[in-house]
């Protein structure tokens, strides 16, 4: 994904972050945030591009005290994954 434009990096990161946030909102942790557990479909129209989160073998629910810290950890891992694709933090977090 390093050859993708900052706009595409931003879109895919936002979609992956939203998907992970939806899991967290419903009380689940993925448990294995890694490159291989996100599938990206980049369509001709960016609006039609998709991110799928896969492999829920290690997914779990947590007590409230541990859940918030674990959810923040998963989001930090997601950010690091995208940085390894060649995106910059500024590109990913730009409004």
C-alpha positions in Angstrom: 0.0 0.0 0.0 3.0 2.3 0.1 2.3 3.5 -3.5 -1.1 4.8 -2.6 -1.9 8.5 -2.4 -2.3 10.2 1.0 -6.1 10.5 0.2 -6.4 6.7 -0.2 -4.4 6.0 2.9 -6.6 8.4 4.9 -9.8 6.8 3.5 -8.7 3.2 4.3 -7.4 4.2 7.7 -10.7 6.0 8.5 -12.7 3.0 7.3 -10.6 0.5 9.3 -10.8 2.7 12.3 -14.6 3.0 12.0 -14.9 -0.8 11.7 -12.8 -1.3 14.8 -14.7 1.4 16.6 -18.0 -0.4 15.8 -16.7 -3.6 17.3 -15.6 -1.7 20.5 -19.0 0.1 20.7 -20.7 -3.3 20.8 -18.4 -4.5 23.5 -16.0 -6.6 21.5 -12.2 -6.6 21.2 -10.7 -8.1 18.0 -7.7 -9.4 19.9 -5.4 -9.8 16.8 -4.9 -6.5 15.0 -2.4 -7.4 12.3 -1.8 -6.7 8.6 -3.4 -10.0 7.6 -6.7 -9.3 9.4 -7.7 -6.3 7.2 -8.8 -6.8 3.6 -8.8 -3.8 1.4 -10.8 -3.3 -1.8 -9.9 -0.1 -3.6 -12.5 0.7 -6.2 -12.3 3.2 -9.1 -14.5 5.4 -7.0 -13.1 5.9 -3.6 -16.6 6.0 -2.2 -17.0 2.4 -3.2 -13.7 1.3 -1.6 -14.1 -1.1 1.4 -12.2 -2.4 4.4 -13.1 -5.8 5.9 -11.9 -6.9 9.3 -11.4 -10.7 9.4 -10.3 -13.5 11.7 -12.2 -13.1 14.9 -10.8 -16.3 16.5 -9.3 -14.2 19.4 -12.2 -11.8 19.7 -13.5 -11.3 23.2 -15.5 -9.1 25.5 -13.8 -7.5 28.5 -14.8 -6.0 31.8 -15.3 -2.2 31.6 -12.1 -1.4 33.5 -9.9 -3.4 31.1 -12.0 -2.8 28.0 -11.2 0.9 27.5 -7.5 0.4 27.8 -7.5 -2.6 25.5 -9.6 -0.7 22.9 -7.1 2.2 22.9 -4.4 -0.4 22.5 -6.1 -1.9 19.4 -6.5 1.6 17.9 -2.8 2.4 18.5 -1.8 -0.9 16.8 -4.0 0.0 13.8 -2.3 3.3 13.5 1.1 1.6 13.6 0.0 -0.8 10.9 -0.9 2.0 8.5 2.4 3.8 9.2 4.2 0.6 8.0 2.3 0.9 4.7 4.2 4.2 4.0 1.5 6.6 5.2 2.5 9.4 7.7 0.7 10.1 10.9 -0.2 13.6 9.5 -1.7 12.1 6.4 -3.8 9.6 8.4 -5.1 12.0 11.0 -5.7 15.0 8.7 -9.2 16.4 8.7 
